[in-house]
Structures are given as C-alpha cells and as structure tokens.
Amino acid sequence: MKQWQCVVCGFIYDEVAGLPNEGIAPGTTWADIPEDWACPDCGVAKADFDMVQI
C-alpha cells in the first residue's frame, strides 16, 4: 500500500485508509480511484495534477 500527496495543496491519500467519507473504501489503490475523482481539499481533478509517492 502506498501514500500519494497532492502537489497543489499537500493532501495525502493513503491507500490503506482510503477515503470512506468520499465513498472510497480502505485498501483502494490509487490506480482504482475513479478518473473523475477530485482532491477533497483543493478540488483539483486526479487527471490534472501530479501525485508524488511518499
């Protein structure tokens, strides 16, 4: 499992934790995040920003 950080706002997506409040179950890999998903903090679309593996 990996963590990914939004380069715009610093939001961290943790694959282990998922985002249950966003409807993303724990254990969901970054690759399985829907393409229309947007960063919950800054609203940037998944396809529109680079994520860095931390």
C-alpha positions as CSV (number, residue, x, y, z in Angstrom):
1,M,0.0,0.0,0.0
2,K,1.2,3.5,-0.8
3,Q,0.5,7.1,0.1
4,W,0.2,9.9,-2.5
5,Q,0.5,13.6,-1.9
6,C,-1.3,16.3,-3.9
7,V,1.4,18.7,-5.1
8,V,-1.1,21.6,-5.1
9,C,-2.3,21.5,-1.5
10,G,-0.4,18.7,0.2
11,F,-3.4,16.5,0.8
12,I,-2.3,12.9,1.4
13,Y,-4.2,9.9,0.0
14,D,-3.4,6.7,2.0
15,E,-4.3,3.5,0.1
16,V,-4.6,1.7,3.5
17,A,-7.1,4.2,4.9
18,G,-9.0,5.0,1.7
19,L,-11.5,7.9,2.0
20,P,-14.6,6.4,3.5
21,N,-16.3,9.8,3.7
22,E,-15.7,10.2,-0.1
23,G,-17.0,6.7,-0.8
24,I,-13.5,5.2,-1.3
25,A,-13.1,2.0,0.7
26,P,-9.9,1.3,2.7
27,G,-7.4,-0.6,0.6
28,T,-8.4,1.1,-2.7
29,T,-5.2,1.6,-4.7
30,W,-4.5,4.9,-6.5
31,A,-5.0,3.2,-9.8
32,D,-8.5,2.2,-8.8
33,I,-9.5,5.8,-7.8
34,P,-12.1,7.0,-10.4
35,E,-10.7,9.3,-13.1
36,D,-13.4,11.9,-12.2
37,W,-12.3,12.0,-8.5
38,A,-11.2,15.4,-7.2
39,C,-8.9,16.3,-4.4
40,P,-11.1,16.8,-1.3
41,D,-9.1,19.7,-0.1
42,C,-8.4,21.8,-3.2
43,G,-10.7,20.3,-5.8
44,V,-8.1,19.6,-8.4
45,A,-9.0,16.6,-10.6
46,K,-7.0,13.5,-10.4
47,A,-6.0,13.8,-14.1
48,D,-5.0,17.5,-13.7
49,F,-2.3,17.2,-11.0
50,D,0.8,15.1,-10.4
51,M,0.9,12.9,-7.3
52,V,4.1,12.0,-5.6
53,Q,4.6,8.7,-3.9
54,I,5.8,9.3,-0.4
